[in-house]
Amino acid sequence: MIRVIKHTFVLSILIVQSSCYVFLIQNPRKVLFSQLQHKYSVNIDATWTEEQARILLNIYESIYQQSSNTTQEITPSVWKISNETINENVLIETVDNVNHITISSNVFSNGESLTNNTQDEFLYNKRLFQVVAQVITENWTNIDAVKLILKDGTDRYAIELVLKEMYGLSLVLTDTPEAEKIRQKLRKYVGEVEISQFTNQELMMLMSIYEKFPVALHKIPKLKYLLCSQKAPYAGSAWIVADCVEYTKQTFRIKNPKEFQRIILHEKAHFLWEYALNGKLRKAWSELGGWQKDSKNRFGWTKTKSRKEFVTDYAYAKNPNEDWAESVAYYIIHPNKLRLSSNVKYEFIDQVMHLYSDGSIPFKRLQNLNTR
């Protein structure tokens, strides 16, 4: 005979012949709540059902399945569900180093029963997966953490999600309105662009390099798209006019890792020039390189300083914008070489990077930089 008494826990007494066995079975809902709190510092309130809590736990388990120690990476959070309309389905507020997260009930299916297949649940609840990923990636600032959410690097959805959440970048896909707009903008500069697609591994490589910038410079205004072209006369190009950076397939065949990193960093640095430096700072940088406007020069500039004060031939060849892009790339991957060529340029970039590092400096508002 089985007698069940239900209170704060379920107590089952099973009597078999002359022996008595007592099994303590915890309430499943409380088990789920406890696991979320213990493993992921997630506290959920009474608005959550057992099934919703299970889905949330499964999503966290999926994201962190590669990690042996997750607690050090997690900011404590308090979650509740609201029936009110919330922009993008989630509201995140941080108070005393605790994330208070309110999610819309819309992230769940319309009351329909979910399957027991975990993978089906993720597909069925992509909106909740996106909310969890957004909460996590807001506080992740190193490539090891990125690898966690990307799991083994084969989940395309997760890769594109992190690319968007952490770097503000979307991919230019063929046969989309965005692709056609970008084609039209680039047509007069380079003719027709043959759009290709990045592989998962190529995107992982790009993100691992973008991670080298200060967190506050991961997202740059107007840098919205990554474009992969099948072939071009250049390895990479920053298209300010089209809000995108273009890399070609041959870029990813470069054997020298430092050269590959230089190209990736160089192109993003052009957007820093355009949107992270105000006119005063661009003028100060130009003076460091001895750059002067010259309408007779085919690049529009000449310089008064010698080649030895420029980190590469390309930095010396054209204009202060290219000088900046090359110097930023070398600041990150070859800092000693930049110092040897021009310590004042190194110090200039170093100050910019540190002033932006805490996220308190608005773009194009950076002032009072000591350029000596």
C-alpha positions in Angstrom: 0.0 0.0 0.0 1.2 3.5 -0.9 0.1 6.4 1.2 0.9 9.9 0.0 0.9 12.9 2.3 1.4 16.3 0.5 2.7 19.2 2.4 6.0 21.2 1.8 7.3 18.0 0.4 5.9 14.6 -0.8 6.4 11.8 1.7 5.8 8.3 0.4 5.6 5.3 2.7 6.0 2.0 1.0 5.3 -1.1 3.1 6.5 -4.4 1.7 6.0 -7.6 3.8 7.5 -6.8 7.2 9.9 -4.1 6.1 9.2 -0.4 5.9 11.0 1.8 3.4 10.7 5.6 3.5 11.5 7.6 0.4 11.8 11.4 0.6 10.8 12.9 -2.8 11.2 16.6 -3.1 8.7 18.8 -4.9 9.9 18.9 -8.6 9.1 22.7 -8.8 11.3 23.4 -5.8 14.1 21.2 -7.2 14.1 23.2 -10.4 14.1 26.5 -8.5 17.0 25.3 -6.3 19.1 24.1 -9.3 18.7 27.4 -11.0 19.8 29.3 -7.9 22.6 27.0 -7.0 24.2 26.4 -10.4 23.4 29.7 -12.2 22.6 32.3 -9.5 19.1 32.6 -11.0 16.2 33.3 -8.6 12.7 32.9 -10.1 9.5 34.0 -8.4 6.1 32.5 -8.1 5.1 33.7 -11.6 7.0 30.8 -13.0 5.4 27.4 -13.6 7.2 24.2 -13.2 7.3 23.7 -16.9 8.7 27.2 -17.5 11.3 26.7 -14.9 12.4 23.4 -16.5 12.7 25.1 -19.9 14.8 27.9 -18.4 17.1 25.4 -16.7 17.5 23.4 -19.8 18.5 26.5 -21.8 21.1 27.4 -19.1 22.4 23.8 -19.2 22.7 23.9 -22.9 24.7 27.2 -22.9 27.0 26.2 -20.1 27.4 22.5 -21.1 31.1 23.1 -21.9 31.9 24.7 -18.5 33.1 23.0 -15.4 32.9 26.1 -13.3 30.1 28.5 -14.2 29.5 30.5 -11.0 32.5 32.8 -11.5 31.1 34.0 -14.8 27.6 34.8 -13.6 26.0 37.9 -12.2 23.2 37.0 -9.8 19.8 37.6 -11.3 16.1 37.7 -10.2 13.6 36.7 -12.9 9.9 37.4 -13.1 7.3 37.0 -15.9 4.9 39.8 -16.8 1.8 39.8 -18.9 2.5 43.4 -19.9 4.0 44.4 -23.2 7.8 44.7 -22.9 10.1 46.0 -25.7 12.0 43.1 -27.2 10.4 40.8 -24.6 12.9 41.6 -21.8 13.7 44.4 -19.4 17.1 44.2 -17.6 17.8 46.5 -14.7 20.9 46.2 -12.5 20.7 47.2 -8.8 23.6 46.5 -6.4 25.3 44.1 -8.9 22.1 42.0 -9.2 20.3 41.8 -12.6 16.5 42.2 -12.2 15.0 40.6 -15.3 11.4 41.0 -16.3 10.4 38.9 -19.4 7.2 39.0 -21.3 4.9 36.0 -21.2 5.0 36.2 -25.0 8.4 34.4 -25.0 6.6 31.2 -24.1 4.4 29.4 -26.6 0.7 30.2 -26.5 -0.2 27.8 -23.8 0.5 24.8 -26.0 2.1 21.7 -24.5 5.8 21.3 -25.2 7.5 18.1 -26.2 9.9 16.3 -23.9 12.7 16.6 -26.5 15.1 19.2 -25.2 16.3 20.3 -28.7 12.7 20.7 -29.8 12.1 23.0 -26.8 15.0 25.2 -27.8 13.6 25.5 -31.4 10.2 26.1 -30.0 11.4 28.7 -27.5 14.0 30.6 -29.4 12.7 33.8 -27.9 13.5 32.6 -24.4 16.9 31.3 -25.6 17.6 34.8 -27.0 16.6 36.4 -23.7 18.9 34.1 -21.7 21.8 34.7 -24.2 21.3 38.4 -24.0 21.4 38.4 -20.2 24.6 36.3 -20.2 26.4 38.1 -23.0 25.9 41.5 -21.4 28.4 40.5 -18.8 30.7 38.3 -20.8 33.8 40.1 -22.0 36.3 37.4 -22.8 36.6 34.9 -25.6 36.4 31.9 -23.3 32.9 32.9 -22.3 32.0 33.3 -25.9 33.1 29.8 -26.6 30.7 28.6 -23.9 27.6 29.9 -25.6 28.9 28.8 -28.9 29.3 25.3 -27.5 31.3 23.4 -30.1 31.1 26.1 -32.7 28.5 24.4 -34.9 25.4 26.1 -33.7 24.8 28.8 -36.3 21.9 30.3 -34.5 24.0 30.8 -31.4 26.9 32.2 -33.4 24.8 34.8 -35.1 23.1 35.6 -31.8 26.4 36.3 -30.0 27.7 38.3 -33.0 24.6 40.5 -32.8 24.4 40.8 -29.0 28.1 41.4 -28.3 29.3 43.2 -31.4 26.1 44.7 -32.9 26.8 42.9 -36.2 24.4 41.1 -38.7 25.5 39.1 -41.7 24.8 40.2 -45.2 22.8 37.3 -46.7 22.2 36.9 -50.4 18.8 37.8 -51.8 17.7 40.0 -49.0 16.7 43.7 -49.0 19.7 44.6 -46.9 22.0 42.9 -49.4 20.5 44.7 -52.3 20.9 48.1 -50.5 24.5 47.4 -49.8 25.1 46.3 -53.4 23.7 49.5 -54.7 25.8 51.6 -52.4 29.0 49.7 -53.4 28.3 49.4 -57.1 29.8 52.8 -58.0 33.0 52.1 -56.1 33.7 48.4 -56.9 31.1 47.3 -59.4 29.1 44.2 -58.6 29.8 42.4 -55.4 29.6 38.6 -55.4 28.3 37.9 -51.9 29.4 34.7 -50.3 28.8 33.4 -46.8 31.1 33.1 -43.8 31.6 29.6 -42.3 31.0 29.1 -38.6 34.8 28.8 -38.1 35.4 32.1 -39.9 32.9 33.9 -37.7 34.5 32.4 -34.6 37.9 33.7 -35.8 36.5 37.2 -36.4 34.9 37.4 -32.9 38.1 36.2 -31.2 39.9 39.1 -32.8 37.1 41.7 -32.2 37.3 40.7 -28.6 40.7 42.3 -28.3 39.1 45.8 -28.4 37.9 47.3 -25.1 34.4 46.2 -24.3 33.0 49.6 -24.8 34.3 49.5 -28.4 32.9 46.1 -29.3 29.9 47.9 -30.8 30.5 50.9 -33.0 27.8 53.2 -34.3 27.0 52.6 -38.0 29.0 49.4 -38.1 26.0 47.1 -38.6 27.0 44.4 -41.1 29.6 41.9 -42.0 29.9 41.1 -45.7 31.7 38.1 -47.1 32.6 38.4 -50.8 33.8 35.6 -53.0 36.7 37.5 -54.4 38.0 41.1 -54.5 41.3 42.9 -55.2 41.7 43.5 -51.4 41.6 41.3 -48.4 39.3 43.5 -46.4 37.6 46.9 -46.7 35.7 49.2 -44.4 32.6 50.6 -46.2 31.5 53.5 -44.1 29.0 54.4 -46.8 27.3 51.0 -46.4 27.7 50.5 -42.6 29.7 47.3 -43.2 33.1 45.7 -43.2 33.8 43.4 -46.1 36.2 40.4 -46.0 36.9 38.1 -48.8 37.3 34.4 -48.8 41.1 34.7 -49.5 41.4 36.7 -46.2 40.8 33.5 -44.3 43.4 31.6 -46.3 46.2 33.8 -44.9 48.7 31.6 -43.2 50.4 34.2 -41.0 48.1 34.7 -37.9 49.5 38.1 -37.1 48.9 39.3 -40.7 45.4 37.9 -40.6 44.7 39.7 -37.3 46.1 42.9 -38.6 43.7 43.0 -41.5 40.7 42.3 -39.3 41.7 44.9 -36.7 42.6 47.5 -39.4 39.2 47.5 -41.0 37.3 47.9 -37.7 39.7 50.7 -36.8 38.4 52.7 -39.7 35.0 52.8 -38.0 36.7 54.0 -34.8 38.3 56.8 -36.8 34.9 57.8 -38.1 32.8 57.4 -35.0 35.0 57.1 -31.9 37.2 60.1 -32.5 35.8 63.6 -32.8 37.2 66.2 -35.2 39.6 67.6 -32.6 41.2 64.2 -32.0 41.5 63.4 -35.7 43.2 66.7 -36.1 45.6 65.9 -33.2 46.3 62.5 -34.7 47.1 64.1 -38.1 49.5 66.4 -36.5 51.4 63.5 -34.8 52.0 62.1 -38.2 52.9 65.4 -39.8 49.9 65.1 -42.2 48.9 68.1 -44.2 46.0 68.4 -46.7 47.3 68.7 -50.3 44.8 68.9 -53.2 47.6 68.1 -55.6 48.3 64.8 -54.1 46.2 61.9 -55.4 45.3 60.9 -51.8 44.7 64.4 -50.7 47.5 64.5 -48.2 51.2 64.9 -47.8 53.4 64.4 -44.7 56.3 66.2 -43.2 57.6 63.3 -41.1 59.9 60.5 -42.3 58.9 56.9 -43.1 60.6 55.6 -39.9 57.9 57.3 -37.8 55.2 55.2 -39.4 54.6 51.6 -38.3 54.3 50.3 -41.9 54.7 51.4 -45.5 50.9 51.4 -45.8 50.5 53.7 -42.8 52.9 56.1 -44.5 51.4 55.9 -48.0 48.0 57.5 -48.0 46.4 59.6 -45.3 46.0 59.9 -41.5 43.0 57.5 -41.6 45.1 54.6 -42.9 47.9 55.6 -40.5 45.4 55.3 -37.7 44.0 52.0 -38.8 47.5 50.4 -39.2 48.6 51.9 -35.9 45.6 50.6 -34.0 46.2 47.1 -35.4 49.8 47.2 -34.4 48.9 48.6 -30.9 47.0 45.4 -30.3 49.2 42.7 -32.0 52.7 44.4 -32.2 52.7 47.1 -29.5 56.5 47.1 -29.3 56.9 47.8 -33.0 54.5 50.7 -32.8 56.4 52.1 -29.8 59.7 51.8 -31.7 58.3 53.7 -34.7 56.4 56.4 -32.8 55.9 56.3 -29.0 53.7 59.3 -29.1 51.3 57.5 -31.4 51.3 54.5 -29.1 50.5 56.8 -26.1 47.7 58.5 -28.1 46.0 55.2 -28.9 46.6 53.9 -25.4 44.8 56.9 -23.9 41.9 56.5 -26.3 41.5 52.8 -25.5 41.7 53.3 -21.7 39.3 56.2 -21.8 36.7 54.2 -23.7 37.3 51.0 -21.7 34.8 51.7 -19.0 32.0 52.7 -21.4 31.5 56.1 -19.8 32.7 58.1 -22.8 30.1 58.8 -25.6 31.2 58.4 -29.2 32.6 61.5 -30.8 32.6 63.3 -27.4 36.1 62.3 -26.2 37.8 65.4 -24.9 40.9 66.6 -23.1 43.2 63.8 -24.4 46.8 64.6 -23.6 48.4 64.4 -27.1 51.6 66.2 -26.1 
